[in-house]
Amino acid sequence: MAGMLHAPDTRTVAHLHGARVPSVSDGYPEDWFGPGGHKLCFYPNQQNACALWAHDHAMGVSRLNVIAGLTAWYILRDEEEDALGLPSGKYEVPLFLYDRSFTPSGQLYYPNPPDEGAWAQEFLGDAMLVNGKIQPYLQVEPRKYRFRVANTANSRFFSLGLSNGGSFIVIGSDQGLLGEAFTTSRLVLGPSERSDIVIDFSVSPGKQINLISDSLEIMQFRVGTEKLTDSSRIPSRLRDIDRIPERESIRTRFMTLNEFDGDNGEATMMLLNRKHWNDPVTEIVGLNTTEIWSFANLTQDVHPIHLHLVRFQVLDRQPFSVEDYLNDESIRYIAPKRSPGPQEMGWKDVVQCPPETVTRIIVRFGPYTGRYLWHCHILEHEANDMMRPYLVER
């Protein structure tokens, strides 16, 4: 790959996921530095209040660096959100969710290519961690808590719920607050997706409640019994979010998500639009223009697609015949369009693209020009070329 000549085994570059930053500070995979090196980045913080997260993005090794712990929260606030009266202070708790595996001696384990094959398609650890601890517990008061939840796993999707069957209130997603809160008992987060949820423990004094993902236990809440006053609130309207009308789009791009299998039936390579990272740039967009990007997933995996620099809105999803497309590249839809779920009605920077489905998003590009990238956020897929550059030009 370009940028990999004489690359040291240990290299890194910081990417502030979801941030609107100049290209030079975005964490382009080839802008890595090695031991003893450094890079100064500029983060303007000129965007709505939201929970971002920083992680390594060095070409070829980001999946290893993230496993090793090169991640961090980066939470932006503003006066509009502060005025809502949401749970705050010690009642606002950030939760990094991820999985890891360990050797018998307690060291981090990641599949070693000479032992496990040329490429680990995905990493699924057998230990669930929250903020660096394996299945921790949190002592909570019988009142409302706000949890900033991020799925920072390499590959694992979390299907979150509560062990007592209770519900929680979702108030935000990747790029900040939703327009309106909604209540649910299940929430699926793909790698790098974030959610902002409120759990009211006042109905469960003295109880122990687990945060679970299907049959996996993630962490435990131990609810106290003391009497107290909870002045926090969840307004019916959180903020105004104008939907981008499709007529604003000056172009619709149709991109395919591809996997190529070896003789053993296992995927050996994953690409976007059948292009490698080093192929010439094909996505060149105009500054301050709006486009619709349609992702046609030809694979059997759900791919969480992330665009750097921008935030976007999910338009819809529609199943199509993959067989017909592979025969003659025709698109034949086989079911009606599905509207985005309530958790996707805000601003996003990662979108889940289900198998055999066209997922459409609408994007305004800016406020900076330069080179950025879009990729699958399953880090093992990204490492095996499911990542492409794009350019923003005046």
Disulfide bonds with the S-S distance in Angstrom:
none
